């Protein structure tokens, strides 16, 4: 290999590594990143727990309401 083709090889390799690094950085820290995905999964779990708690509270309050009205559910 002569010097110009060796230089071209190294420049191409450097650019490929740079582009790959930017792509991987975007995957981990961008708007659609792994961090955002994990935060959304955590939020989903919290919301599902809250929904179940509110359903339970609602059932208790409905039972109390019907008991106060003199009806049996």
For each residue, the residues with C-beta under 8 A, 3 or more apart:
1: 5 6 9
2: 5 6
3: 6 7
4: 7 8
5: 1 2 8 9
6: 1 2 3 9 10
7: 3 4 10 11
8: 4 5 11 12
9: 1 5 6 12 13
10: 6 7 13 14
11: 7 8 14 15
12: 8 9 15 16
13: 9 10 16 17
14: 10 11 17 18
15: 11 12 18 19
16: 12 13 19 20
17: 13 14 20 21
18: 14 15 21 22
19: 15 16 22 23
20: 16 17 23 24
21: 17 18 24 25
22: 18 19 25 26
23: 19 20 26 27
24: 20 21 27 28
25: 21 22 28 29 30
26: 22 23 29 30 33
27: 23 24 30 33 34
28: 24 25 33 34 35
29: 25 26 33 35
30: 25 26 27 33
31: 36
32: 36 37
33: 26 27 28 29 30 36 37
34: 27 28 37 38
35: 28 29 38 39
36: 31 32 33 39 40
37: 32 33 34 40 41
38: 34 35 41 42
39: 35 36 42 43
40: 36 37 43 44
41: 37 38 44 45
42: 38 39 45 46
43: 39 40 46 47
44: 40 41 47 48
45: 41 42 48 49
46: 42 43 49 50
47: 43 44 50 51
48: 44 45 51 52
49: 45 46 52 53
50: 46 47 53 54
51: 47 48 54 55
52: 48 49 55 56
53: 49 50 56 57
54: 50 51 57 58
55: 51 52 58 59
56: 52 53 59 60
57: 53 54 60 61
58: 54 55 61 62
59: 55 56 62 63
60: 56 57 63 64
61: 57 58 64 65
62: 58 59 65 66 73
63: 59 60 66 67 73
64: 60 61 67 68
65: 61 62 68 69
66: 62 63 69 71 72 73
67: 63 64 70 71 72
68: 64 65
69: 65 66
70: 67
71: 66 67
72: 66 67
73: 62 63 66
